[in-house]
Amino acid sequence: ADVGLLADPGRPPRERLLRYATALRTALLAHPGAAALLMTAPMDGPTAALIGELLMAALEEAGLAAADAARGTYLLIVTVVGGVALEVAETDGRAPLAPEADRIAGRQASLTQVPAEALPRTAAAAGTMAAWIGADQFDWMIGRVLDGVLAADPAQSA
């Protein structure tokens, strides 16, 4: 993903973070094997270091203390990479992935088999759960993470 999205001085920090997270998700889904590779080795190369630096800078610019910006950076990385990993896990892991609508429809079909009497909440939420692997869920998820991180009370930092 384009690290320049994190460094764009013409955009507010939250927007930069959201745009980068979305671009990273898109890039990882275009190369689904990358998600598995990211879980087998440390992300400690120069690009990873630059990304971390730019994530922390955006979070600090948004008002977080340095320690909270570092924690928030890790949270954002885990959220994006973990979300993609779970999404790719439901495929054969080869590019190109089936269209998102088809993958969601497949999950929906599987979830219709859930016994409502044994798992009433799961059965009731099947439509929402089927879409866990979609862009709308990712947008919701990353938005909630950013809302929480950016609303953090500096007095609560440890």
C-alpha positions, 0 to 999 in steps of 0.5 A, spaced: 500 500 500 502 507 498 505 509 504 504 516 502 497 516 504 499 516 511 504 522 510 499 527 506 499 533 510 492 536 506 488 530 510 486 530 517 490 524 521 484 520 522 482 520 514 490 518 513 489 512 517 483 510 514 485 511 507 491 507 508 488 501 512 483 500 506 489 500 501 493 495 505 487 491 506 486 491 498 493 490 497 493 484 501 487 481 498 490 482 491 495 477 494 492 473 499 498 469 500 501 475 503 497 474 509 500 467 511 507 470 510 506 476 515 504 471 520 511 467 519 516 472 520 517 479 524 515 485 520 522 489 521 524 491 514 525 498 512 518 499 509 515 496 515 519 501 520 517 507 515 509 505 516 510 504 523 513 511 524 508 514 519 502 511 523 505 513 530 506 520 527 499 520 525 496 518 531 501 523 535 498 529 530 491 526 532 493 528 540 495 521 542 501 521 547 507 517 544 506 511 548 499 511 546 501 512 539 505 506 539 500 502 542 495 504 537 500 503 531 500 495 533 492 495 534 491 498 527 496 493 524 493 487 528 486 489 526 488 490 518 492 484 518 488 479 522 482 481 519 485 480 512 488 473 515 481 471 517 478 473 510 483 469 506 482 463 511 475 462 508 478 461 501 483 457 497 488 462 498 490 463 491 489 470 487 484 472 484 479 471 490 472 470 488 468 476 488 466 479 495 459 478 494 460 470 492 464 469 498 459 472 502 453 468 499 457 462 501 458 464 508 450 466 508 449 459 505 453 455 511 450 460 516 443 458 514 444 451 517 445 453 524 440 451 528 436 456 531 434 453 537 441 451 539 444 458 537 439 463 537 443 469 537 448 466 531 442 464 527 439 471 528 445 475 526 447 470 520 446 476 515 451 480 519 456 474 520 456 472 513 458 479 511 464 479 516 469 478 510 466 484 506 469 491 505 463 494 509 465 490 515 472 492 515 470 499 514 465 498 520 471 495 524 477 500 522 472 506 524 470 503 531 478 502 532 480 509 530 474 512 534 476 508 540 484 510 539 483 517 537 478 518 543 483 515 548 483 519 555 491 521 556 490 520 563 489 513 562 495 511 559 500 507 563 
